[in-house]
Amino acid sequence: MKAVAALSLAAAMILSTAPLAAQADDVDLTPGPTVTADPNSPTGYTGHFVYYNPTATSVRFVADIRLRNWADQTDPTIYQPSQYKPGLMRGGGGYDVEMTNAGNGYWVTDVPLAAGANQYWFYVDNNTNLWVADPANSPIFAPDGLTGTARRAFNKVFVPYDDAKQNFAPLAARQIELPRADSPKGTWSYVEIPGLAPLNGIPRTMGVYLPPNYDPNRAEPYKTIYMQHGGGQDQSDWMNMGDVPVIMDNLIQDGTTEPAVVITTNTNYLGAANQGYPNLRNVVIPFVESNYNVSTDAIDRAFAGLSAGSFVTQNLINFDADEFGYYGPWSGGVSVRATTPNLAAPYILFGGGRWDFGLPNANAVAALDDAGFIENVVVAGAHDFNTWNQMFTTFARDYLWHPEAFIKDEVDTLKTSVAAAGLNKGNTNALTVKLDQALKLVTKDDTAGALEVLNGFLTQVAEFQTAGKLTAAQAADLTTIGQKLTFNLSYWQQ
């Protein structure tokens, strides 16, 4: 196993080695982004961006930092960064401005920025087909990744939260994307996959994040999260603009997610979609499970993707739903089929941004409810990493390895049906207590205990029907959902 590029997660920005011109008294011409506290900024912070390119005749600074009203979603206004007020979140799409020519090849601009990881890039000489990375703050691209106009270059700059000026809890939550000086740090690198044919002589790679204090000999194997990119992206993006290493470090420090290994792959080498991406299943996963201390149980694997990566995720579900225990199709509509075999085995979190053209249709998601364990989350964002960083955080913190987060809706539906069945108080309580107990046992990872209680619930429903306390239709409704729960929980016990 050969690591192509080992990376530290400690640095928030990388300074350029480009030569500095003589600086004007009031303008810092250090290449790259600088974020400073600014009492005159509506967010409390201003981003100062300097790009060095002595041959450029014009440079445009572009960033997904325009704002929408998350507090009042009926408001159709798209706000500029300078118009920030509490209640606004990034989600208004691209902010595009000509940078000022400061002379000697230096281009500068300043803009108010709000909390979290903000993404930006440059257009040089009005070539909008080429997204230019900031050479003073460049992502670490995969050696076999996209280049030139095929690649969208997402740089990120970290911005703190100003409680007095930004003053909005959903924005404060995006501090999870900021590196912490005191957090134990994981590591990530691009690792060659020897079982895949090279691309133009370059070995194919995957991104690998190992959690802080990763122990190759730990008695309990780690769980694995596979993350898939979108169009114009590759295995680089989740590790860079997607901020996965920083978010994982922080969630692990907070104790709100399990330490896990994260793998980012490139769609181009996974194999044919109509064959279920055979290189993923037959090469990548076996390589990961042979070379890292990770579980080989499908329930301990997750697969999620954004935009085009959502299509990959949903194709995997339709081809073989139980290849992974958890799925996250985000910003790619809904193509999962309700007739997919074993759809009630995995746990699926759909999601996207409120102003995202790929936001899954809520009715289409709801149509899958009877067939599977499906949740749907909408966050503040458009079709960009403002959405996807939040989706990854939500997935890792609130849903991964938490089956109770997915089965709770079914339990609540059963309790509502029991309450409406016309049973006396004692019989109603007898059924409801079992449902509450089963959910608590699942939360405590006692699946066997939960199954025993749910089977007791089903037995009692049948007895109540025999005794005439429930109609056949009422018993059938309760039994159908109860059996869906027992199928799901028992499936992963096999």
Buried (B, 14 or more C-beta within 10 A) or exposed (E): EEBBBEBEBEEBBBEBEBEBBEEEEEBEBBBBBBBEEBEEBBBBBBBBBBBBBEEBEEBBBBBBBBBBBBBEEEEEEBBBBEEBBBBBBBBBBBBEBEBBBBEEBBBBBBBBBBBBBBBBBBBBEEEEEBBBBBBBBBBBBBBBBBEEEEBBBBBBBBBBBBEEBBBBEBBBBBBBBBBBEEBEBBBBBBBBBEEBEEBEEEBBBBBBBBBBEBEEEEEEBBBBBBBBBBEBBBBBBBBBBBBBBBBBBBBBBEEEBBBBBBBBBBBBBBBEBEEBBEBBBEBBBEBBBEBBBBBEEBBBBBBBBBBBBBBBBBBBBBBBBBBBBBBBBBBBBBBBBEEBEBBBBBBBBBBBBBBBEBBBEEEBBEBBBBBBBBBBBBBBBBBBBBBBBBBBBBBBBBBBBBBBBBBBBBBEBBBEBBEEBEBEEEBBEBBBEBBEBBBBBBBEEBBEBBBBBBBBBBEBBBEBBEEEBBEEEBBEBBBEBBBBBBEBBBBBEE
